[in-house]
Amino acid sequence: MTGASGKLRLAIYWASACGGCEVSLLNIGEKILTLDDGFEIVFCPCLADFKLEDLKSYPDGHIDLCLFNGAIHSTENREMAHLLRRKSRILVAFGSCAHEGCVPGLANLTTTGTILNTVYRGASSPDAPTAVLPRPRTSVPEGDLELPVLFQTVMTLDQVERVDYYVPGCPPESPRVWDVLELFADCLRGNAALPATGAVLGATSSAVCEECPRERFSRQVQRFYRPFEITPDPGTCLLEQGLVCMGVATRGGCGALCPRAGMGCRGCYGAPEGVLDQGAKMITAIAAVIAAGSPQQSEAELVAEVEAAMSTIVDPAGTFYRYSLAHSLLRRARVVDEGAPGPERP
C-alpha cells in the first residue's frame, strides 16, 4: 500500500521517552534523502506540525509502518498506542522505552504520588511557591483544561497493545535503524518476505560479549568499582576487573561500543535470546566473578564476604534493571501510594 506519490507511509511517535530515538533516526546522515525518496512521513509531531485530528482522519491501516518509541506512563500514551495500532499495518516498538520500559520504567520502584510530591513539593521553585500538584482537569474562563493522568505502573508498548516487531537500544544504533528501514521498504514493496511476527530486529540473538574484543581469563574480584574509581586495562574483560558490565546479559547489535571505550555495557539492548529476565541473568554473572569462600570458612563468614562485595555495587536495582524493569519478572515494587492525585491503575 502506497500513497498517491508512490511512497510508503511512515509514522513516528514519541510517548514517555527522551527523544533520543528520533535523533538516532536523523543520524542516518545522507541516507535521510533516500528515506525521503521511499517514505512519506504522514505523522511525526516532533518533526512537523501534525495534529491529532490528522491522525484520526486517516482510514484504519492507512499507515504502512509506525515506529513507536517511548514507554506507556499516561492515559495519553495509551490512547496514542491504541490509535496508532488501528491506523498502522505494522507497529514497531522502537527503542528501549517501548521495548522494555527503559529509564522511565524505573518509576516502578516507587509510586506516582511520591514522584509528584518530590517534583512539586520537595523541590523549591520561585514559579510555584505554593507547591500545587497538577490536576487532570482545571476550569478557566476559556473552558476546561485537561492533562493526561499518570498511571501507577509504567508499561511497555506490548503490555497495552499488539506489537509486530521490536527494535531495541537506547537509542538504537543509527546503522541498525537504516538496516531496519531498508528491510521494511523491501518487504512492504513485495521484494522480500516480512520477518516472523514478534521478531527483534536491528540486533543479534547473542550477547554483547560476543562482539567485545576484550579477553576473558575467568578471573574473580573481591569488590566492584564505579567507572571513575579505576582506569581499566584496555584488553581485559571489564567485569573481571571489577567494573559492572552488563554485556553478558545484554543482546548484541551495538558493536559493544561502550566496552570498547572502557565503559561497562549498561544493558540497553535488552536480554539476549532465551533469557527471561535480564537482571536475574546479570546477578548470576556477578555471583560467578566474586572471589569469596574457602573450605575453612563458616557459612556466616561466607555470607559476610559476599555481602561486603555486593555492597560495593551502587543501586543494584537501578543497575541490573535500568532498561528492563517494566518488562521483567519483577515489573514493579510492591509499595503503597502516598497521596497521588487519583492515578489510573491499568
Protein Blocks (a to p, Z undefined) as FASTA:
>chain_A
ZZfkopacddddddddehlmmmmmmmnojmlmmmmmmpccfbdfklmccdfklmmmpcgh
kambdcdedddfbfklmmmmmmmmmmpmbdcdedjklmnopmmlmmmmmcfklmmmmmmm
mpccfklmnopacdfbdcdfkbccddddddfbdcdfklmbccfbdcedjdddfklmmmmm
mmmmmmmnopaccddehiaehiafbdfklmpmbdcehiacfbdcdfklpccdfkbcfkln
opacfklmccehjopmmmmnopacehlnopaehiablklmmmmmmmmmpcgddfkbcfkl
mmmmmmmmmmmpghkllmmmmmmmmmmmnlpacdddehiahiacZZ
